Amino acid sequence: MINMMYLVLTALLALNVTKEVINAFVTINESVQLSKDNLDKKNQNTYAAFAQAMSVDANKYKDVNDRANAVKKSAGDLVKFIEELKTQLVTTTDHIDAGQPVPELRMMERKDDYDVPTNLMCGDDQNGKGKAATELKNKLEAFKKVILANAPKGSGVADPKQLDKLLNTADPEKPEEGKRTWEMVNFYHNPVVATVALLTKLQSDVRNAESQVIDELLTSVDKNIVKLDKLNAKVIANSTVVTIGSEFQADVFLSATSSTMAPEVFIGATYDSTSKACKGCDGNALPVEGGYAKYSDRPGSEGEKKWSGVIRVKKPDGSYDHYPFSSSYVAQKPNSVVSADNMNVLYIGVENPMSISVPGVTHDKVKVTIEGAGGALRPNPSAGAGRYTATVGSVGKATIRVSAEIGGKVMPMGAFEYRVKRVPDPVATISNSKGGNIGKNLLMAGTLIPILENFDFKLFFKITGFKMTITGKGKDLVEYETQGNQLSQPMRDALSKTRAGDKVFFEYIKARMDGGNDPSPRNLSPMAFTIQ
């Protein structure tokens, strides 16, 4: 209908019925522009359908998608070129400077100008060759070649004759008023309003041809697409528990399911994409409700548990698509953490056993380090997973830092400060006594032995030397010194001469850790005895 109106108005121009005809061309241009815009929206929806098809099976639909994209690019380039021609016509005719707003066709001052469009489109060549009209014709013919190369066989636009009816670029069989070429027929001595309207019509024709091709291409794709007509908001978090200072992440998206087709989910099945064979797809499938299957498992041991399977979807033509999947989870023993806040102590010279774990993280993903006090930390696999041995070398403080690999990222799990102390001094004994009343024979037979009281580490000290002093009523004070933990012979001789009530003191008792890593000497508390 619009094409017929355009032809009538063009004929009226020859009769110089100008004002009404000029305004009618404006109306036609606006109507054609609206049709073109509607085609643009329709085509975008069609391309969105292609994107959906590619998401279903990119390899299968790659060919038709590539052909649709070739048509899309060619049509887009041509429509853009024509739009630039329209802009140039309007700005040149109304003397619009560069950078100034381009008025709509209805607002032009010189809508009836003939000279600018004739000169721009046809120039002074008698056949109108060599200017913008010729360039436009060449681009239209190139576009038609793209259409013919990509249209499905048997479709309307795949027929060159049908395509020529839609996008005619042929010269007239008989000259029209001396106009012998396509360029002259369409663009010579036509007012700018008619030229712009014709260019808008060509844009609409290009979009129409594009629409027909991609619709035909989509038909071959659409027949095997499963219609997903139910949308649901979904949130999948990388973890529902996060530590303070770490980052919580979640994927928030719309999931789509079909109300008419339920997928089949086979746990443990495998799919060979080469042979198109699914092993295990003839077993029991998980129950599906609302498009979703529920999987549950009850692990019997610790560690990472991997699971996989295949989702099978029946297509409208009765064939199946298969989608393999795999996932994993970590099984851990139920655990709790109990700590004595005032007992965070590491001792110098001994191997301090430690248990370090992060709930929800396997032991192999946990990393620990120690800082300060000359500390070192090493795993102790013989004691079990998550067991470590810490050694320290100087009094002060040490910090143990724990991190864990979660979701491919190493995240800090906390820092724990420990006081570093020397092992307590042992208590000297002789004949299992630390002082008080004692028989001289028992004392003479004794050996000085240091013991660690109320200390849980298996650790021993040895006496390296001491001083013994004897005094009594009416006696001079006598002193003896010796090395080691044994009484010297002079000490025994002196003890043999003691009487009841005499005092015996062991002082300046020196001791050293036996087999530990702390060689520093210890000065033990003295012992005082009274001979019975």
C-alpha positions in Angstrom: 0.0 0.0 0.0 2.8 2.4 0.9 4.6 1.5 -2.3 1.5 2.4 -4.3 1.2 5.7 -2.5 4.8 6.5 -3.2 4.3 5.9 -6.9 1.2 8.1 -7.0 2.9 10.9 -5.2 5.9 10.7 -7.6 3.5 11.0 -10.5 1.8 14.0 -8.9 5.2 15.7 -8.6 5.3 15.8 -12.4 2.1 17.8 -12.3 3.6 20.3 -9.9 1.0 19.6 -7.2 3.8 20.4 -4.7 2.7 21.5 -1.3 0.2 18.7 -0.6 2.5 16.2 -2.3 5.5 17.3 -0.2 3.6 16.9 3.0 2.3 13.5 1.9 5.9 12.3 1.4 6.6 13.3 5.0 3.7 11.2 6.2 4.8 8.3 4.0 8.4 8.6 5.4 7.2 8.4 9.0 5.0 5.4 8.2 7.8 3.5 6.5 10.2 4.5 9.4 7.7 3.0 11.9 7.5 -0.2 9.8 11.3 -0.4 9.7 11.6 0.1 13.5 9.1 -2.7 14.1 11.1 -5.0 11.8 14.2 -4.1 13.8 12.6 -5.2 17.0 11.3 -8.4 15.5 14.7 -9.2 14.1 16.4 -8.7 17.5 13.9 -11.2 19.0 14.9 -13.7 16.3 18.6 -13.2 17.0 17.8 -13.8 20.7 16.3 -17.1 19.7 19.5 -18.0 17.9 21.4 -17.3 21.0 19.2 -19.7 22.9 19.7 -22.4 20.3 23.5 -21.9 20.6 23.3 -22.3 24.4 21.5 -25.6 23.9 24.1 -27.1 21.5 26.7 -24.7 20.0 28.2 -27.3 17.7 24.9 -28.4 16.2 23.6 -24.9 15.5 26.9 -23.2 14.6 26.2 -23.3 10.9 22.8 -21.6 10.9 24.0 -19.1 13.5 27.0 -18.1 11.4 24.7 -17.7 8.4 22.3 -15.5 10.4 25.1 -13.4 11.7 26.5 -12.9 8.2 23.0 -11.6 7.1 22.8 -9.5 10.2 26.2 -7.8 9.6 25.5 -7.1 5.9 22.0 -5.7 6.6 23.3 -3.6 9.4 26.1 -2.1 7.3 23.7 -1.3 4.5 21.1 0.3 6.7 23.8 2.4 8.3 25.1 3.5 5.0 21.6 4.6 3.8 21.1 6.4 7.1 24.3 8.4 6.5 23.0 9.3 3.1 19.7 10.6 4.5 21.6 12.7 7.1 23.9 14.1 4.4 20.9 15.1 2.3 19.1 16.9 5.1 22.2 18.7 6.5 23.4 19.8 3.0 20.0 21.0 1.9 19.2 23.0 5.0 22.9 24.1 5.4 23.2 22.5 8.9 26.8 22.9 10.2 28.7 19.9 11.5 27.9 19.1 15.1 24.5 20.8 15.0 21.3 18.7 15.6 19.9 17.2 12.4 16.2 18.1 12.0 13.5 15.6 11.3 12.2 15.5 7.8 9.0 17.3 8.8 10.9 20.2 10.3 13.1 20.8 7.2 12.9 24.3 5.7 13.7 23.3 2.1 11.8 20.0 1.7 11.1 20.7 -2.0 14.7 21.3 -3.0 15.7 19.3 -6.1 19.2 20.4 -6.7 21.0 18.9 -3.6 19.6 15.4 -3.9 20.1 15.3 -7.7 23.7 16.5 -7.4 24.5 14.2 -4.4 22.9 11.1 -5.8 23.3 11.4 -9.6 25.8 14.3 -10.3 26.0 15.7 -13.8 26.4 12.4 -15.6 23.6 11.8 -18.1 23.0 8.4 -16.7 23.4 9.4 -13.1 26.4 7.1 -12.7 29.4 7.5 -10.4 27.8 9.2 -7.5 26.0 8.1 -4.3 23.1 6.4 -6.2 25.6 4.1 -8.0 27.4 3.3 -4.7 24.0 2.5 -3.1 23.0 0.2 -6.0 26.3 -1.7 -5.7 25.8 -2.2 -2.0 22.2 -3.4 -2.6 23.4 -5.9 -5.1 26.2 -7.1 -2.7 23.6 -7.5 0.0 21.4 -9.6 -2.3 24.3 -11.9 -2.9 24.7 -12.3 0.9 21.0 -13.1 1.2 21.1 -15.7 -1.6 24.3 -17.3 -0.1 22.8 -17.8 3.3 19.0 -18.3 2.8 17.8 -21.9 3.3 17.1 -23.7 0.1 13.4 -23.6 -0.8 12.7 -20.4 1.0 11.1 -17.4 -0.8 14.1 -15.1 -0.6 16.4 -17.9 -1.9 14.7 -17.3 -5.3 16.6 -14.6 -7.1 13.4 -13.5 -8.9 11.5 -13.1 -5.6 14.4 -11.2 -4.1 14.6 -8.9 -7.1 10.9 -8.0 -6.6 11.7 -7.0 -3.0 15.0 -5.2 -3.8 14.9 -4.2 -7.4 18.2 -2.7 -8.7 17.7 -3.3 -12.5 17.6 -0.6 -15.0 14.2 0.0 -16.6 13.4 -2.1 -19.7 12.1 1.1 -21.4 13.4 4.6 -20.6 11.0 6.6 -18.5 11.0 10.2 -19.6 14.5 9.8 -20.9 15.7 8.1 -17.7 17.5 5.0 -18.7 19.1 3.8 -15.5 18.1 2.8 -11.9 19.9 5.7 -10.6 18.1 8.2 -12.8 14.6 6.7 -12.3 14.9 6.8 -8.5 17.0 9.9 -7.7 17.1 12.3 -10.6 15.3 15.6 -10.2 13.3 14.4 -7.2 12.8 16.7 -4.2 14.8 15.9 -1.0 11.6 14.8 0.8 10.9 12.2 -1.9 14.5 11.1 -1.9 14.6 10.6 1.9 11.3 8.8 1.8 12.7 6.4 -0.8 15.8 5.8 1.2 13.8 5.0 4.3 11.7 2.6 2.1 14.9 0.9 1.0 16.0 0.5 4.6 12.7 -1.1 5.4 13.0 -3.4 2.4 16.5 -4.5 3.6 15.2 -5.2 7.1 12.3 -7.1 5.5 14.7 -9.3 3.5 16.8 -9.9 6.5 13.8 -10.8 8.5 12.6 -13.4 6.0 16.1 -15.1 5.8 16.6 -15.3 9.6 13.1 -16.5 10.1 13.6 -19.3 7.6 17.0 -20.2 9.3 15.4 -20.2 12.7 12.7 -22.6 11.5 15.3 -25.3 11.0 16.7 -24.6 14.5 13.5 -24.1 16.4 11.9 -27.5 15.6 14.2 -29.3 18.1 14.4 -26.7 20.8 12.8 -27.6 24.1 10.5 -24.8 25.1 11.5 -23.5 28.5 8.5 -21.6 29.8 9.0 -21.4 33.6 11.5 -19.0 35.1 12.7 -19.2 38.7 15.1 -17.0 40.7 18.0 -19.1 42.0 20.9 -18.4 44.3 23.9 -20.7 44.5 26.5 -19.6 47.1 30.1 -20.8 47.1 29.5 -21.5 50.8 26.8 -20.8 53.4 29.4 -20.3 56.1 32.2 -17.7 55.8 34.8 -16.5 58.2 35.0 -12.8 59.3 37.2 -10.9 56.8 36.6 -13.4 54.0 34.3 -12.8 51.0 30.9 -14.3 50.6 30.1 -15.0 46.9 26.9 -16.2 45.3 25.6 -16.6 41.8 22.1 -15.0 41.4 20.3 -15.9 38.2 17.1 -16.9 36.5 16.8 -20.6 35.8 14.4 -21.9 33.1 12.5 -25.2 33.1 9.8 -26.7 31.0 6.3 -27.3 32.3 5.7 -29.9 29.6 9.0 -31.9 29.6 10.7 -33.3 32.7 14.4 -34.1 32.3 15.8 -37.5 33.4 18.7 -37.5 35.8 20.9 -40.7 36.0 23.5 -40.7 38.8 26.6 -42.7 37.9 25.8 -42.7 34.2 28.4 -41.7 31.5 28.0 -40.3 28.1 30.4 -40.7 25.1 30.0 -37.7 22.8 31.8 -39.5 20.0 29.6 -42.6 19.8 26.6 -40.7 21.2 26.1 -43.6 23.7 24.9 -43.2 27.2 26.0 -45.9 29.6 23.7 -46.1 32.6 20.8 -44.1 31.2 18.6 -47.2 31.3 18.7 -47.4 35.1 16.6 -45.7 37.8 16.4 -41.9 37.4 16.1 -39.5 40.2 12.6 -38.2 40.9 12.1 -34.8 39.3 9.6 -32.2 40.5 9.1 -28.8 38.9 12.0 -29.4 36.6 14.5 -30.1 39.4 15.9 -33.4 40.7 17.0 -34.0 44.3 20.1 -35.9 45.1 21.1 -37.2 48.5 24.0 -39.3 49.9 25.1 -40.5 53.2 28.9 -40.9 53.4 30.5 -43.5 55.6 34.0 -42.0 55.7 35.9 -38.8 55.7 37.3 -37.0 52.6 36.3 -35.6 49.3 33.3 -37.4 47.7 32.9 -37.1 43.9 29.7 -37.8 42.1 28.6 -37.5 38.5 25.9 -38.4 36.1 24.0 -37.5 32.9 20.9 -35.4 32.4 18.8 -36.7 29.4 16.3 -34.4 27.7 13.8 -35.6 25.1 13.4 -33.3 22.2 10.2 -32.6 20.2 11.3 -34.9 17.4 11.7 -37.8 19.9 15.5 -37.9 20.0 17.5 -37.2 23.1 20.1 -34.7 24.1 22.6 -35.7 26.9 24.3 -33.4 29.4 27.0 -34.9 31.5 27.8 -33.3 34.9 30.1 -33.8 37.9 30.4 -32.4 41.3 31.9 -33.2 44.7 31.5 -32.5 48.4 33.7 -33.0 51.5 32.7 -35.4 54.3 34.0 -34.7 57.8 33.6 -36.2 61.2 31.4 -34.2 63.5 33.8 -32.0 65.5 33.9 -29.3 68.1 36.7 -27.1 69.5 37.4 -26.7 73.2 40.4 -24.6 74.3 41.6 -23.3 77.6 42.2 -19.6 77.1 44.9 -19.3 79.8 46.9 -22.3 78.7 48.2 -21.1 75.3 51.8 -21.9 76.1 54.6 -23.4 74.0 57.7 -24.7 75.8 61.3 -24.4 74.8 63.3 -27.5 74.2 60.4 -29.9 73.7 58.2 -31.0 70.8 54.9 -29.3 71.4 52.1 -31.5 69.9 49.3 -29.5 68.1 46.0 -30.3 66.4 45.0 -27.7 63.7 41.9 -27.9 61.6 39.4 -25.7 59.8 35.8 -26.9 60.0 34.5 -27.7 56.5 37.9 -27.8 54.9 39.9 -31.0 54.3 43.3 -31.2 56.0 45.2 -31.1 52.8 43.8 -27.7 52.0 44.9 -26.2 55.4 48.2 -24.3 55.5 49.9 -23.3 58.8 52.9 -21.2 59.6 54.6 -20.0 62.8 56.3 -16.6 63.5 58.4 -15.5 66.4 60.5 -17.1 69.2 62.6 -19.0 66.7 59.7 -21.3 66.1 59.3 -24.1 63.6 56.2 -26.1 62.7 56.1 -29.4 60.9 53.3 -32.0 60.2 53.3 -35.1 62.2 51.5 -37.6 60.0 52.2 -40.5 62.3 49.9 -38.9 64.8 47.1 -38.4 62.3 45.8 -35.9 59.9 45.8 -32.3 61.2 48.5 -33.1 63.7 51.7 -31.0 64.0 54.8 -30.6 66.1 55.9 -27.1 67.2 59.4 -26.2 68.5 60.5 -22.9 69.8 63.9 -21.5 70.8 63.5 -18.3 72.8 61.3 -16.9 75.5 58.6 -14.5 74.2 55.6 -14.9 72.0 54.9 -16.9 68.9 52.0 -16.6 66.4 50.6 -19.5 64.5 48.7 -18.4 61.3 46.2 -20.7 59.7 44.9 -20.3 56.1 42.7 -22.6 54.0 42.2 -23.0 50.2 38.5 -22.5 49.6 37.1 -22.3 46.1 40.5 -22.1 44.5 41.6 -19.1 46.7 43.8 -19.1 49.8 41.9 -17.4 52.6 43.2 -16.4 56.1 41.4 -18.4 58.9 43.0 -16.6 61.9 46.1 -16.0 63.9 46.7 -17.5 67.3 49.2 -16.1 69.8 51.1 -18.3 72.2 53.3 -17.5 75.1 56.7 -19.2 74.9 58.3 -20.3 78.2 61.1 -22.4 79.4 60.3 -25.8 80.9 59.8 -25.3 84.7 62.8 -26.0 86.9 62.7 -29.5 88.3 62.8 -30.2 92.0 65.8 -32.0 93.5 65.3 -35.1 95.6 67.5 -37.6 97.4 66.2 -41.0 98.4 62.7 -39.8 97.2 62.8 -37.0 99.8 62.9 -33.2 99.2 63.8 -32.4 102.9 62.8 -33.0 106.5 63.8 -35.8 108.9 65.8 -38.6 107.5 68.1 -41.4 108.6 71.8 -40.9 107.9 72.1 -44.4 106.3 69.3 -43.6 103.9 70.9 -40.3 103.1 74.3 -41.8 102.5 72.8 -44.3 100.1 70.9 -41.8 98.1 71.5 -40.1 94.7 70.3 -36.7 93.8 67.5 -37.0 91.2 65.7 -34.0 89.7 62.0 -34.5 89.0 59.4 -32.3 87.1 56.3 -32.0 89.2 52.9 -31.6 87.5 54.4 -31.4 84.0 52.9 -33.6 81.3 55.8 -33.8 78.9 58.1 -36.8 79.1 61.3 -34.9 79.9 64.3 -35.6 82.1 67.0 -33.5 83.8 70.3 -34.6 85.3 72.2 -33.1 88.2 75.6 -31.7 87.1 76.9 -30.6 90.5 76.0 -29.5 94.1 77.3 -28.4 97.5 76.6 -30.2 100.8 76.9 -28.5 104.2 76.8 -30.2 107.6 76.3 -28.5 111.0 75.4 -29.5 114.4 75.4 -28.6 118.1 79.0 -28.2 119.2 80.3 -28.8 115.6 82.0 -26.7 113.2 80.3 -26.1 109.8 81.8 -28.3 107.1 81.2 -27.9 103.3 81.8 -30.3 100.4 81.3 -29.8 96.6 81.1 -32.4 93.9 80.2 -32.8 90.2 77.4 -35.1 89.0 74.6 -36.4 91.0 76.5 -38.9 93.3 77.7 -38.2 96.8 81.5 -38.1 96.9 83.3 -40.3 99.3 84.3 -37.4 101.6 80.6 -36.5 101.7 79.7 -40.1 102.7 82.4 -40.2 105.4 81.1 -36.9 106.8 77.5 -38.2 106.9 78.6 -41.3 108.6 79.8 -39.2 111.6 76.6 -37.3 112.0 74.4 -37.6 115.1 70.7 -37.2 115.6 69.7 -33.6 115.3 72.6 -32.6 113.0 71.6 -30.5 110.0 72.5 -31.4 106.4 72.0 -28.9 103.5 72.2 -29.5 99.8 72.7 -26.2 98.0 73.9 -24.7 94.7 72.3 -27.7 92.9 73.0 -27.4 89.2 70.9 -29.3 86.6 70.7 -29.6 82.8 68.0 -30.9 80.5 68.8 -34.4 79.4 68.1 -34.9 75.7 66.2 -31.7 75.1 67.0 -28.7 73.0 67.5 -26.3 76.0 71.1 -26.6 77.2 70.9 -23.7 79.6 71.9 -24.7 83.2 69.2 -24.7 86.0 69.8 -23.6 89.6 67.5 -25.8 91.7 66.1 -25.0 95.1 68.1 -26.2 98.1 67.2 -29.2 100.3 67.4 -29.2 104.2 67.4 -32.4 106.2 67.6 -33.3 109.9 69.4 -36.5 110.9 67.1 -38.8 112.9 
